[in-house]
Amino acid sequence: MKKTIAIFMTLLLVLMLGACSSQETKTTSKVSSKSKVQKIIVGTGTQFPNVCFIEKNGKLTGYDVELVRKIDEKLPEYQFEFKTMEFSNLLLSLETNKIDFIAHQMEVNKERQEKFLFNKEPYNIFPLNVTVHKDNNEIHSIKDLKGKKVIVSPTSNSAVFIENYNKEHNAGIQIVYAGNGPDSTINQIKTGRADATITTPFSVDFNNKAVDAQQKVVGEPLLNSKVYFLLRKDETPLQKRIDEALVELKKEGVVSELSKKWLGADYTVNF
């Protein structure tokens, strides 16, 4: 009888140890699985109409924001988290590892290429146009900007373009840089303190509807450059995965639909 009880207790102990071991394995597996998910901090802004901005309900949204969210859904090994800031602070934040990539309609230029890494698959075309007050009948194209005051956001695509144009053509344009509140582009154009800006048609449409900006686009597009996400040089694995997700989203028609919804037309780039 004692021998039978001893055998029973031994079997019970083995089963209990096996159960604990199995539970431990499951728990370890879950922890291991979670640890594989890498948090990625995405830098963007809040002031770019239809691209990255805060809705009335306080939600961050726009074309670039919603596209990044769709890319995040395609990449289970990453968890994207947005960090918003002034556009002029984005490049420094990327350089100092405060963010992992930038989603803010970034065009390629030499300075950015030297310091950073662009993903390879462009996600839309960025048109730039001369934009003036709706009652301005003197400025019809970039050639009419000589001696005029043109306001742009510092380090923006528009700023880089107009600065280069001014130097290369000795155009005599007075370039000023936008601030906040009364010094914003909208207010300076509206009050006549600035004569023009360089921006996109979809921004003009949004501002006219949202805050009665009283702007209009004049002349032909100055350029239609491809835009990308901007990463640090060592982020090639993330670059590759972003490109793979983008290709899938383009094939599925998601990128095109987001462009139509937020930008008013299909500005996507398909290959």
C-alpha positions in Angstrom: 0.0 0.0 0.0 2.8 2.4 1.0 4.6 1.5 -2.3 1.5 2.3 -4.3 1.1 5.7 -2.5 4.7 6.5 -3.1 4.4 5.8 -6.9 1.2 7.9 -7.0 2.9 10.9 -5.3 5.9 10.6 -7.6 3.6 10.6 -10.7 1.7 13.6 -9.3 4.9 15.5 -8.7 6.1 14.8 -12.3 2.8 16.0 -13.7 2.9 19.2 -11.6 6.4 19.9 -12.6 5.5 19.3 -16.3 2.6 21.7 -16.0 4.7 24.4 -14.5 7.4 23.9 -17.1 4.7 24.1 -19.9 3.2 27.3 -18.4 6.7 28.8 -18.1 7.4 27.9 -21.7 4.2 29.6 -22.8 4.9 32.7 -20.7 8.5 32.9 -22.0 7.2 32.5 -25.6 4.8 35.4 -25.1 7.5 37.6 -23.6 9.9 36.7 -26.4 7.2 37.4 -29.0 6.5 40.8 -27.5 10.2 41.7 -27.3 10.6 41.3 -31.0 8.2 44.3 -31.7 10.4 47.3 -32.1 9.0 50.8 -31.3 9.6 53.3 -34.1 9.2 57.0 -33.4 7.9 58.8 -36.5 8.5 62.6 -36.6 5.8 64.7 -38.2 4.2 68.1 -37.9 0.8 69.6 -37.1 0.7 72.6 -39.4 0.6 71.2 -42.9 -3.0 71.2 -44.2 -4.2 67.8 -45.5 -0.8 66.3 -44.9 -0.2 66.3 -41.1 -2.4 68.4 -39.0 -4.7 68.4 -35.9 -8.4 68.1 -36.6 -10.9 70.0 -34.5 -11.4 66.9 -32.3 -7.7 67.0 -31.5 -6.8 64.0 -33.6 -3.5 64.0 -35.6 -4.3 63.0 -39.2 -3.7 63.8 -42.8 -2.3 62.1 -45.9 1.2 61.3 -44.5 -0.1 60.4 -41.1 -2.8 57.9 -42.4 -0.3 56.4 -44.9 2.2 55.7 -42.1 -0.6 54.1 -40.1 -1.4 51.8 -43.0 2.3 50.9 -43.4 2.4 50.1 -39.7 -0.4 47.6 -40.2 1.7 45.8 -42.7 4.8 45.5 -40.4 4.0 43.4 -37.3 7.6 43.6 -36.2 7.3 47.3 -35.7 5.1 49.6 -33.6 4.9 53.1 -35.0 4.4 56.0 -32.6 4.1 59.7 -33.8 6.0 62.5 -32.3 4.9 66.0 -33.4 7.1 69.1 -33.6 7.8 72.2 -35.7 9.0 71.3 -39.2 12.3 73.1 -38.6 13.1 70.7 -35.8 12.6 67.5 -37.7 16.0 67.1 -39.2 17.8 67.8 -36.0 15.6 65.4 -34.1 16.4 62.6 -36.7 20.1 63.4 -36.5 20.1 63.2 -32.7 18.1 59.9 -32.5 15.0 61.5 -31.0 12.9 60.1 -33.9 13.5 57.2 -36.3 12.1 58.6 -39.5 10.3 61.6 -40.9 6.9 61.7 -42.5 6.4 65.2 -43.8 6.6 65.3 -47.7 10.4 65.2 -47.8 12.0 65.9 -51.2 15.5 64.8 -52.1 18.2 67.4 -52.0 22.0 67.1 -51.8 22.3 68.2 -48.1 19.7 65.7 -47.0 21.3 62.9 -49.0 24.7 63.5 -47.4 23.3 63.1 -43.9 20.3 60.9 -44.1 18.7 57.9 -45.9 15.6 58.2 -48.1 13.4 55.2 -48.7 13.5 54.0 -52.3 9.8 54.0 -53.1 8.3 57.5 -53.5 4.8 57.8 -52.2 3.5 60.9 -54.0 4.4 63.9 -56.2 4.7 67.2 -54.5 3.6 70.1 -56.8 4.8 73.6 -55.9 3.2 76.8 -57.2 3.4 80.5 -56.7 0.5 81.5 -54.5 -0.8 85.0 -53.8 -3.7 86.9 -52.3 -6.9 86.3 -54.3 -7.1 90.0 -55.2 -3.5 90.2 -56.4 -3.5 90.7 -60.2 0.2 91.8 -60.6 1.8 88.4 -60.0 1.1 85.8 -62.7 4.2 83.6 -62.4 7.6 83.2 -60.7 9.0 85.8 -63.1 6.9 88.5 -61.5 8.5 88.0 -58.1 11.5 90.3 -58.6 11.6 92.8 -55.7 8.6 91.1 -54.1 8.5 89.6 -50.6 8.0 85.8 -50.7 7.3 84.0 -47.4 8.2 80.3 -46.8 8.7 78.0 -43.8 12.4 77.6 -42.9 14.1 74.4 -44.3 10.9 73.4 -46.2 10.7 72.2 -49.7 9.4 75.6 -50.7 12.3 77.4 -49.0 15.0 75.2 -50.6 13.4 75.8 -54.0 13.0 79.5 -53.8 16.5 80.0 -52.3 18.1 78.1 -55.1 16.0 79.8 -57.7 16.9 83.2 -56.3 20.7 82.5 -56.5 20.7 80.8 -59.8 18.6 83.4 -61.6 19.8 86.5 -59.6 16.0 87.0 -59.3 16.1 89.7 -56.6 13.4 88.1 -54.5 13.1 89.1 -50.9 12.8 85.8 -49.0 11.3 85.9 -45.5 10.6 83.0 -43.1 7.3 82.3 -41.5 6.7 82.2 -37.8 3.5 81.6 -35.8 0.4 83.7 -35.2 0.6 87.1 -36.9 3.8 86.1 -38.5 2.4 83.0 -40.2 2.3 82.6 -44.0 -1.5 82.9 -44.0 -1.6 86.1 -42.0 1.2 87.8 -43.9 -0.3 87.1 -47.3 -3.8 88.1 -46.1 -2.6 91.4 -44.6 -0.3 92.3 -47.5 2.9 92.1 -45.5 4.1 89.4 -47.9 3.4 89.3 -51.6 3.5 85.6 -52.3 4.4 82.1 -51.0 5.4 78.9 -52.7 3.1 76.0 -51.8 0.9 73.2 -53.0 -2.6 73.6 -54.5 -4.0 71.2 -52.0 -2.8 73.4 -49.1 -4.4 76.4 -50.7 -7.7 74.7 -51.1 -7.6 73.5 -47.5 -6.6 76.9 -46.1 -9.3 78.8 -48.1 -12.0 76.5 -46.7 -10.7 76.1 -43.2 -9.6 79.6 -42.3 -10.6 81.9 -45.2 -7.0 82.3 -46.3 -8.0 84.2 -49.4 -5.3 82.7 -51.6 -5.0 81.6 -55.2 -2.5 79.7 -57.2 -0.9 81.4 -60.2 1.2 80.1 -63.1 2.3 76.6 -64.0 3.8 74.3 -61.4 7.3 75.2 -60.6 8.2 71.6 -60.1 6.7 68.2 -59.4 9.2 66.3 -57.3 8.8 62.9 -55.8 8.6 62.7 -52.0 9.9 60.0 -49.6 10.3 59.1 -46.0 13.6 60.2 -44.4 15.6 57.9 -42.1 19.0 57.7 -40.6 21.8 56.1 -42.6 21.9 53.0 -40.4 18.2 52.2 -40.8 18.4 50.1 -44.0 16.3 47.2 -42.5 13.5 49.6 -41.7 13.9 51.3 -45.1 13.5 48.0 -46.9 10.4 47.0 -44.9 8.8 50.4 -45.5 9.3 50.1 -49.2 7.9 46.6 -49.3 4.8 47.8 -47.5 4.4 50.8 -49.8 4.6 48.6 -52.9 1.8 46.4 -51.5 -0.4 49.4 -50.5 0.0 50.8 -54.0 -1.0 47.6 -55.6 -4.1 47.4 -53.3 -5.1 51.0 -54.3 -4.8 52.2 -50.7 -2.2 54.9 -51.5 -4.3 56.3 -54.4 -7.4 56.4 -52.3 -5.7 58.2 -49.4 -4.3 60.8 -51.9 -7.7 61.4 -53.4 -9.2 61.8 -49.9 -6.7 64.1 -48.4 -5.0 65.9 -51.3 -8.0 66.1 -53.7 -6.5 64.2 -56.5 -4.3 61.2 -57.2 -0.7 62.5 -56.6 0.7 59.0 -56.2 3.7 57.6 -58.0 3.3 54.2 -59.6 6.0 52.1 -61.3 
